[in-house]
Amino acid sequence: MDTGRGKPRGESPEATVHAPQVDHGLARLVTVYCEHGHKAAQINPLFPGQALLDTVPEIQALVQTLQGPFTTTGLLNMGKEEASLEEVLAYLNHIYCGPISIETAQLQSQEERDWFARRFEELKKETFTTEERKHLSKLLLESQFDHFLATKFATVKRYGGEGAESMMGFFHELLKLSAYGGISDIIIGMPHRGRLNLLTGLLQLPPEVHGDQRNADRAGLGDEPSLSLSRREMAGDWGKEEFRGVGWGIHLIVNNQLGYHHSGGERGRSSLYSSDIVQWGHNELGEPFFTNPVMYKIIRARKSIPDTYAEHLIASGLMTQRRVSDIKTSYYSKLNDHLANAAPVQPPATNLQARWQG
């Protein structure tokens, strides 16, 4: 059986002559975790999944037969050359079954799969600095324009970004690295959910000019109608019911786990993830509590992502409650000023300008 890990990762055939002896049972265990770890990843905050050891029979068999200690050089980036079976399992669960995971089975080349897994292990060891954590918290707290709209226009239908505020961290990093890489122009194909938060928050577009589509275009957000097929040239953020896998670029899929008219995300597609195939649409009432009251009872009992992350930093001693309150107060004060300026703003009309001569 080809374990896919018969030689240390990244080593050339010549280098393996002097490489340490690889335990093929351990190599297979690492491969199975790389292939199946995502199935047990803690990526659903509402319903934690089962441990991988309980769902993949091959792992159970390997754990029963393997005996350490193991030489990990070339197989795992554990930072130590020797580890026990318990240490290896703890490491693999941390890497592949945590809140971030990867799926590599679709990659045709073993070299690509090994590179992806190795790079992922390296990235999992990277941490934010204190200033980066503070900046991210401020960015999240200042990306809640839809909450402001809910208090000022309670009866107006809106597509809020609640639960997906962390996308702002994704966009911040994407734009920063793009600038460092010499990219001068980015087109973002943005769905309606979370669009206003991105415009007013990270992209700093004044709320009073949102009605002028040309301003949104200048900000780099092309129009993204639901279920449109004209996305081949766009990179960006997708609603989980809209992704088709077409085009090129970087795709961020926001999965709110249901499409409003069916009871669960897994029923809206024929595969495991919302990145695999397009799902059904949703009704225009936009009230998921009607179709899945159990799930949304859990959701409504949870605090928002910005508040949860801020509380985490407060508990870690990196921020104070006073600082969090000041950020919120300043942000809402700024939005109130923009609201006061919105009345005299009259964006030029771009349609229905011709007179009927009938």
C-alpha positions as CSV (number, residue, x, y, z in Angstrom):
1,M,0.0,0.0,0.0
2,D,1.3,3.5,-0.9
3,T,1.1,5.5,2.3
4,G,2.0,8.7,0.5
5,R,4.6,9.3,3.3
6,G,7.2,6.7,2.3
7,K,10.0,9.3,2.4
8,P,10.4,12.5,4.4
9,R,8.4,15.4,3.1
10,G,10.2,17.6,0.6
11,E,13.2,15.3,0.3
12,S,14.7,14.4,-3.0
13,P,15.4,10.7,-3.9
14,E,19.1,11.3,-3.3
15,A,18.5,12.8,0.1
16,T,16.5,9.7,1.3
17,V,19.7,7.6,1.1
18,H,20.9,9.3,4.3
19,A,17.4,10.0,5.8
20,P,16.4,8.4,9.1
21,Q,14.3,5.2,8.9
22,V,10.6,6.0,8.5
23,D,8.0,4.1,10.5
24,H,5.5,3.2,7.8
25,G,2.7,2.7,10.3
26,L,3.3,6.2,11.6
27,A,3.5,7.5,8.0
28,R,0.1,6.0,7.3
29,L,-1.4,7.5,10.4
30,V,-0.2,10.9,9.4
31,T,-1.7,10.4,5.9
32,V,-5.1,9.3,7.2
33,Y,-5.3,12.3,9.5
34,C,-4.4,14.5,6.5
35,E,-7.1,12.9,4.4
36,H,-9.9,12.7,7.0
37,G,-9.0,15.2,9.7
38,H,-11.3,17.8,8.3
39,K,-14.3,15.6,8.9
40,A,-13.8,16.0,12.6
41,A,-12.6,19.6,12.6
42,Q,-14.3,22.0,15.1
43,I,-15.6,24.2,12.3
44,N,-19.2,24.2,13.3
45,P,-19.7,26.3,16.5
46,L,-23.2,25.0,16.9
47,F,-22.8,21.3,16.7
48,P,-19.3,19.9,17.5
49,G,-18.5,16.7,15.6
50,Q,-17.3,13.3,16.7
51,A,-13.6,12.6,17.4
52,L,-11.8,11.2,14.3
53,L,-10.7,8.2,16.3
54,D,-14.4,7.2,16.7
55,T,-15.3,7.7,13.0
56,V,-12.4,6.3,11.0
57,P,-11.8,2.6,11.5
58,E,-8.3,2.7,10.0
59,I,-7.2,5.1,12.7
60,Q,-8.6,2.8,15.4
61,A,-6.6,-0.1,13.9
62,L,-3.4,1.9,13.6
63,V,-3.6,3.2,17.2
64,Q,-4.1,-0.4,18.5
65,T,-1.0,-1.7,16.6
66,L,1.4,1.2,16.7
67,Q,4.0,1.4,19.5
68,G,6.2,4.4,20.1
69,P,8.4,6.2,20.6
70,F,8.6,7.3,17.0
71,T,11.1,9.3,15.0
72,T,9.1,12.2,13.6
73,T,11.8,13.8,11.4
74,G,10.5,14.3,7.9
75,L,7.0,13.3,8.8
76,L,5.8,15.9,11.3
77,N,6.8,19.5,12.2
78,M,6.5,18.8,15.9
79,G,9.7,20.6,16.8
80,K,11.1,17.4,18.3
81,E,12.7,14.4,16.7
82,E,11.1,11.7,18.9
83,A,7.5,11.5,20.3
84,S,5.2,9.0,21.9
85,L,2.0,7.8,20.3
86,E,0.0,10.0,22.6
87,E,2.0,13.0,21.7
88,V,1.6,12.3,18.0
89,L,-2.2,11.9,18.3
90,A,-2.5,15.1,20.2
91,Y,-0.4,16.9,17.6
92,L,-2.4,15.5,14.7
93,N,-5.7,16.4,16.3
94,H,-4.5,19.9,17.0
95,I,-3.4,20.4,13.4
96,Y,-6.1,18.7,11.4
97,C,-9.2,18.6,13.7
98,G,-9.1,22.1,15.2
99,P,-11.1,25.2,14.2
100,I,-9.2,25.4,10.9
101,S,-8.5,22.4,8.7
102,I,-7.7,21.4,5.1
103,E,-9.0,18.9,2.5
104,T,-6.3,17.6,0.1
105,A,-7.9,14.5,-1.5
106,Q,-8.8,16.5,-4.6
107,L,-5.2,17.2,-5.4
108,Q,-3.9,14.8,-8.0
109,S,-0.2,15.0,-7.2
110,Q,1.3,13.5,-4.0
111,E,3.9,16.2,-4.1
112,E,1.2,18.8,-4.0
113,R,-0.6,17.1,-1.1
114,D,2.7,16.8,0.9
115,W,3.6,20.4,0.3
116,F,0.1,21.6,1.3
117,A,0.1,19.6,4.5
118,R,3.6,20.7,5.4
119,R,2.9,24.3,4.8
120,F,-0.4,24.0,6.8
121,E,1.5,22.6,9.8
122,E,4.0,25.5,9.6
123,L,1.2,28.1,9.4
124,K,-0.6,26.6,12.4
125,K,2.5,27.5,14.5
126,E,2.3,31.1,13.5
127,T,0.6,33.5,16.0
128,F,-0.5,37.1,15.9
129,T,1.4,39.7,17.8
130,T,-0.4,41.6,20.6
131,E,-0.8,44.6,18.3
132,E,-2.2,42.5,15.5
133,R,-4.8,41.0,17.9
134,K,-5.8,44.4,19.1
135,H,-6.1,45.7,15.5
136,L,-8.3,42.7,14.5
137,S,-10.6,43.2,17.5
138,K,-11.0,46.9,16.6
139,L,-11.6,46.0,13.0
140,L,-14.4,43.5,14.0
141,L,-16.0,45.9,16.4
142,E,-16.1,48.6,13.7
143,S,-17.6,46.3,11.1
144,Q,-21.1,46.1,12.5
145,F,-22.9,48.6,10.3
146,D,-25.9,46.3,10.0
147,H,-26.4,46.4,13.8
148,F,-26.6,50.2,13.5
149,L,-29.1,49.9,10.7
150,A,-31.2,47.5,12.8
151,T,-31.5,50.1,15.6
152,K,-32.3,53.0,13.2
153,F,-34.5,51.2,10.7
154,A,-36.0,48.3,12.6
155,T,-38.7,47.4,10.0
156,V,-36.5,47.6,6.9
157,K,-35.4,44.3,5.5
158,R,-31.6,43.9,5.4
159,Y,-29.0,41.2,4.7
160,G,-26.8,41.4,7.8
161,G,-23.4,39.9,8.3
162,E,-24.0,38.5,11.8
163,G,-21.9,35.5,12.4
164,A,-19.6,36.2,9.5
165,E,-17.8,39.3,10.9
166,S,-14.5,37.4,10.9
167,M,-14.5,37.8,7.1
168,M,-13.1,41.3,7.8
169,G,-9.9,39.7,9.1
170,F,-9.7,37.7,5.9
171,F,-10.1,40.7,3.7
172,H,-7.7,42.8,5.7
173,E,-5.0,40.1,5.3
174,L,-5.8,39.5,1.6
175,L,-5.6,43.2,0.8
176,K,-2.4,43.7,2.8
177,L,-0.6,40.8,1.2
178,S,-1.8,41.8,-2.2
179,A,-0.4,45.3,-1.7
180,Y,2.9,43.8,-0.5
181,G,2.9,41.6,-3.6
182,G,2.6,44.5,-6.0
183,I,-1.1,43.9,-7.0
184,S,-2.6,47.3,-7.8
185,D,-6.3,46.3,-8.6
186,I,-8.7,43.9,-7.0
187,I,-12.2,43.1,-8.0
188,I,-14.4,41.7,-5.2
189,G,-17.5,39.8,-6.2
190,M,-19.4,40.5,-3.0
191,P,-22.8,39.0,-2.1
192,H,-25.4,41.1,-0.4
193,R,-24.8,39.5,3.1
194,G,-22.1,41.4,4.8
195,R,-21.6,43.8,1.8
196,L,-22.5,47.0,3.8
197,N,-20.1,46.0,6.7
198,L,-17.2,45.6,4.3
199,L,-18.0,48.9,2.5
200,T,-18.3,51.0,5.6
201,G,-15.8,49.2,7.8
202,L,-12.6,48.0,6.1
203,L,-13.1,50.0,2.8
204,Q,-14.2,53.2,4.6
205,L,-16.9,54.2,2.1
206,P,-19.1,56.8,3.7
207,P,-22.6,55.3,4.4
208,E,-24.5,58.2,2.9
209,V,-23.1,57.5,-0.6
210,H,-24.1,53.8,-0.7
211,G,-27.0,54.6,-2.9
212,D,-24.6,55.6,-5.8
213,Q,-23.5,52.3,-7.4
214,R,-20.5,54.1,-8.9
215,N,-19.1,54.7,-5.5
216,A,-19.3,51.0,-4.7
217,D,-17.6,50.3,-8.0
218,R,-14.8,52.7,-7.2
219,A,-14.3,50.8,-3.9
220,G,-13.7,47.6,-5.9
221,L,-17.1,45.9,-5.2
222,G,-18.7,44.8,-8.4
223,D,-22.4,44.1,-8.2
224,E,-23.1,40.5,-7.2
225,P,-26.7,39.5,-7.8
226,S,-27.8,36.2,-6.2
227,L,-27.3,33.1,-8.3
228,S,-25.5,35.0,-11.1
229,L,-23.1,33.2,-13.4
230,S,-21.1,36.3,-14.4
231,R,-18.3,35.7,-11.9
232,R,-15.5,34.2,-13.9
233,E,-13.4,37.3,-13.6
234,M,-14.1,38.0,-10.0
235,A,-12.3,36.9,-6.8
236,G,-14.0,37.3,-3.5
237,D,-16.7,36.5,-1.1
238,W,-19.6,34.2,-1.9
239,G,-22.8,33.3,-0.3
240,K,-22.7,29.5,0.5
241,E,-25.7,29.0,-1.7
242,E,-24.1,30.6,-4.7
243,F,-20.7,29.0,-5.1
244,R,-20.2,26.9,-8.3
245,G,-16.5,26.5,-8.4
246,V,-16.2,28.5,-11.7
247,G,-13.5,31.1,-12.4
248,W,-10.2,31.7,-10.7
249,G,-9.0,33.7,-7.7
250,I,-9.5,33.4,-4.0
251,H,-13.0,32.4,-2.8
252,L,-14.3,33.0,0.6
253,I,-17.6,31.2,1.2
254,V,-19.8,32.3,4.1
255,N,-21.9,29.4,5.3
256,N,-24.8,30.3,7.5
257,Q,-25.8,26.6,7.4
258,L,-29.2,26.9,5.8
259,G,-31.0,28.4,2.8
260,Y,-34.1,29.5,4.7
261,H,-36.6,27.3,3.0
262,H,-35.0,24.0,3.9
263,S,-34.1,22.8,7.4
264,G,-30.4,22.2,7.3
265,G,-27.3,23.0,5.2
266,E,-26.5,19.4,4.5
267,R,-29.9,19.0,2.8
268,G,-29.2,21.7,0.3
269,R,-26.3,20.0,-1.4
270,S,-25.1,16.5,-2.4
271,S,-21.7,16.8,-0.8
272,L,-20.0,17.5,2.6
273,Y,-19.2,21.2,2.2
274,S,-20.8,24.3,0.7
275,S,-17.8,24.9,-1.5
276,D,-18.5,21.7,-3.5
277,I,-21.6,22.4,-5.4
278,V,-24.4,25.1,-5.7
279,Q,-27.3,24.8,-3.3
280,W,-30.9,25.8,-3.4
281,G,-31.9,29.4,-3.0
282,H,-33.9,31.1,-0.3
283,N,-37.3,32.8,0.1
284,E,-37.4,36.6,0.2
285,L,-38.8,36.7,3.7
286,G,-35.3,36.1,5.0
287,E,-36.3,34.7,8.4
288,P,-34.3,31.5,9.0
289,F,-36.0,31.0,12.4
290,F,-39.1,29.8,10.6
291,T,-37.4,26.9,8.8
292,N,-34.9,26.0,11.6
293,P,-36.1,27.2,15.0
294,V,-33.8,24.8,17.0
295,M,-30.7,26.0,15.3
296,Y,-31.5,29.6,15.5
297,K,-32.5,29.3,19.2
298,I,-28.9,28.3,19.8
299,I,-27.6,31.0,17.5
300,R,-29.6,33.8,19.3
301,A,-28.2,32.6,22.7
302,R,-24.6,33.2,21.5
303,K,-22.7,36.4,21.7
304,S,-21.5,38.1,18.5
305,I,-18.1,37.2,17.1
306,P,-16.7,40.8,17.7
307,D,-17.8,40.7,21.3
308,T,-16.6,37.1,21.8
309,Y,-13.1,38.0,20.5
310,A,-13.0,41.2,22.5
311,E,-13.8,39.2,25.7
312,H,-11.1,36.7,24.8
313,L,-8.5,39.5,24.6
314,I,-9.8,41.0,27.8
315,A,-9.5,37.7,29.6
316,S,-5.9,37.4,28.2
317,G,-5.1,40.9,29.6
318,L,-4.5,42.4,26.1
319,M,-7.5,44.8,26.2
320,T,-9.7,46.4,28.8
321,Q,-13.5,46.6,28.9
322,R,-13.1,50.4,28.8
323,R,-11.1,50.2,25.6
324,V,-13.8,48.0,24.0
325,S,-16.5,50.4,25.1
326,D,-14.6,53.4,23.7
327,I,-14.2,51.7,20.3
328,K,-18.0,51.0,20.1
329,T,-19.0,54.5,21.3
330,S,-16.7,56.2,18.8
331,Y,-17.9,54.0,16.0
332,Y,-21.6,54.6,16.6
333,S,-21.0,58.3,17.1
334,K,-19.3,58.4,13.7
335,L,-22.2,56.5,12.1
336,N,-24.7,58.9,13.7
337,D,-22.8,61.8,12.1
338,H,-23.0,60.1,8.7
339,L,-26.7,59.5,9.2
340,A,-27.2,63.2,9.9
341,N,-25.4,64.0,6.7
342,A,-27.4,61.5,4.6
343,A,-30.5,63.6,4.2
344,P,-29.0,66.3,2.0
345,V,-27.1,63.8,-0.1
346,Q,-28.8,63.2,-3.4
347,P,-26.9,60.7,-5.6
348,P,-27.5,61.3,-9.3
349,A,-30.1,59.1,-10.8
350,T,-28.8,56.6,-13.3
351,N,-32.0,55.0,-14.6
352,L,-35.6,55.8,-15.5
353,Q,-34.6,59.2,-16.9
354,A,-36.3,59.0,-20.3
355,R,-39.9,60.4,-20.6
356,W,-42.5,58.2,-22.3
357,Q,-43.7,59.8,-25.5
358,G,-46.7,57.5,-26.0
